[in-house]
């Protein structure tokens, strides 16, 4: 399963790294972050809970505007 997450507040490589780390803190989930596009793609072989994605990103200090 793959989810694209639109994220507000990422302004530099450090913030992109924090978002990647936050998403990958969910067991079995990998992430690719696209700083210029202000988005991340989370991927897992299992179900991806949108609420869990929002939760870990908010905890890292960023805002999710949309999950596709």
N, C-alpha and C positions, 0 to 999 in steps of 0.2 A: 504494500500500500504506500502511496506517495501523497503528500500534502504540500502545497505551496502556501507559505505564510508571508503576508505583507506586514512589515514591521516598521513602526515609527520610532525614531530616536537613534538609529544607527548612523553615526557620523564619521567614523574612522575605522581602521583595521582592528583596533582594540575592542571597540563595541561589537564589531562583526565576530570577533573571536569569542567574546562573552556569550553572544547569542548561540553560536555553534556549540560551545561547551554546555550551555543550558539545555539545549535540545538533546544533545547526546548524553545528558545525565539520565534520560529515560532509557531503561534497559532495552537493548535490541534496536535502538534507533540511531541512524546516521544522518548527518546534515551537511548540506552545502549552502553556504551563505553568499549572496550576491550583493555586496555593499552598494554599488552604483544603482542597483535597481531596488534597493531597500526591501529585499525579500530573502527568504530561506526556503529550501526544499528539504523536508524531512522524509526519510524513507525507512520502512521496516517491512519485514516479512509478515508481521502480525498487524492487528488492528491498531490504528493511530487514533487515540482519543483527542479530539480537538480541544477539549477542556484542559487536558493535561499539558498540551502544547502551550496553550495560553498561560497556564499557571506557571510553568517553568520560565517562560519568557518574561512575564510580569515580575517574577521573583528576581530575575537578573537585572531588572530596571528598565525594561523596554515595553512598548505598547503594541499589541497586535491589532491591526485595523481590519484584517480580513484573512480568512483561511479558505483556500480554493481546493 
